[in-house]
């Protein structure tokens, strides 16, 4: 499961990194271990890209994004907060993907 999660993150980040030197990731604290590991491994192959990781509660992160906090990728542990950002027009509905589940 972690390998699949890392693979999907790699694909998402690779497409974003071509456009920016900084990629902002807001992720649920429960994904912190795998996101930090991904950031470390990604940096080894892509030293020109800085992954800026912001970990916290999904609701707190969604509220930060809603008021303008930078986020290229939002990994939520609660789909309702993703819906909230779609409703707030901060996330395009066609950009929402399920990365993993439990």
C-alpha positions as CSV (number, residue, x, y, z in Angstrom):
1,X,0.0,0.0,0.0
2,X,2.8,2.4,0.9
3,X,4.6,1.6,-2.4
4,X,1.4,2.4,-4.4
5,X,0.9,5.6,-2.4
6,X,4.5,6.7,-3.1
7,X,4.1,5.9,-6.8
8,X,1.0,8.0,-7.2
9,X,2.6,10.8,-5.3
10,X,5.6,10.6,-7.6
11,X,3.4,10.9,-10.7
12,X,1.5,13.9,-9.3
13,X,4.6,15.7,-8.1
14,X,6.5,15.1,-11.3
15,X,3.8,16.8,-13.3
16,X,3.8,19.8,-10.9
17,X,7.5,20.1,-10.5
18,X,8.0,20.8,-14.2
19,X,6.2,24.1,-13.6
20,X,7.6,25.2,-10.2
21,X,10.7,25.1,-8.1
22,X,8.6,24.8,-4.9
23,X,5.8,22.3,-4.6
24,X,3.5,22.8,-1.6
25,X,2.0,19.7,-0.1
26,X,-0.6,20.0,2.7
27,X,-1.2,16.5,4.1
28,X,-3.1,14.9,6.9
29,X,-0.9,14.2,9.9
30,X,-1.7,10.5,9.6
31,X,0.1,10.4,6.2
32,X,3.1,12.3,7.6
33,X,5.5,9.4,7.8
34,X,5.0,8.4,4.1
35,X,4.9,12.0,2.9
36,X,8.2,12.9,4.7
37,X,9.8,9.7,3.3
38,X,8.6,10.6,-0.2
39,X,9.9,14.1,0.1
40,X,13.3,12.8,1.2
41,X,13.6,10.3,-1.7
42,X,12.2,12.8,-4.3
43,X,14.8,15.4,-3.3
44,X,17.6,12.9,-4.0
45,X,16.6,12.7,-7.7
46,X,15.3,16.2,-8.1
47,X,17.5,18.6,-6.1
48,X,16.1,21.6,-8.0
49,X,12.6,21.1,-6.6
50,X,11.8,21.9,-3.0
51,X,8.8,20.0,-1.6
52,X,7.4,22.1,1.2
53,X,5.4,19.8,3.5
54,X,2.6,21.1,5.8
55,X,1.2,18.4,8.0
56,X,-1.9,18.8,10.2
57,X,-5.6,18.0,10.7
58,X,-7.4,17.8,7.4
59,X,-10.0,20.4,8.5
60,X,-7.3,22.8,9.6
61,X,-5.4,22.4,6.4
62,X,-8.6,22.8,4.2
63,X,-9.5,26.0,6.1
64,X,-5.9,27.3,5.5
65,X,-6.2,26.5,1.8
66,X,-9.6,28.1,1.6
67,X,-8.2,31.5,2.7
68,X,-5.2,31.4,0.4
69,X,-2.5,29.2,1.9
70,X,-0.4,27.7,-1.0
71,X,-1.1,24.1,-1.7
72,X,-0.3,22.2,-4.9
73,X,-1.3,18.9,-3.4
74,X,-3.8,18.4,-0.6
75,X,-3.9,14.9,1.0
76,X,-6.9,14.7,3.2
77,X,-7.9,11.9,5.6
78,X,-11.5,13.0,5.2
79,X,-13.2,13.4,1.8
80,X,-15.6,16.0,3.2
81,X,-12.8,18.5,3.5
82,X,-11.9,17.9,-0.2
83,X,-15.6,18.5,-1.0
84,X,-15.4,21.7,1.0
85,X,-12.5,23.0,-1.1
86,X,-14.3,22.0,-4.3
87,X,-17.4,24.0,-3.0
88,X,-15.1,26.9,-2.2
89,X,-13.7,26.7,-5.8
90,X,-10.2,26.2,-4.5
91,X,-10.0,22.7,-6.1
92,X,-11.3,21.7,-9.5
93,X,-13.6,18.7,-9.2
94,X,-11.8,16.9,-12.0
95,X,-8.5,17.1,-10.1
96,X,-9.8,15.1,-7.1
97,X,-8.2,11.6,-6.9
98,X,-8.3,8.8,-4.2
99,X,-4.7,7.9,-3.4
100,X,-5.3,5.3,-0.7
101,X,-7.9,4.1,1.7
102,X,-8.1,2.0,4.9
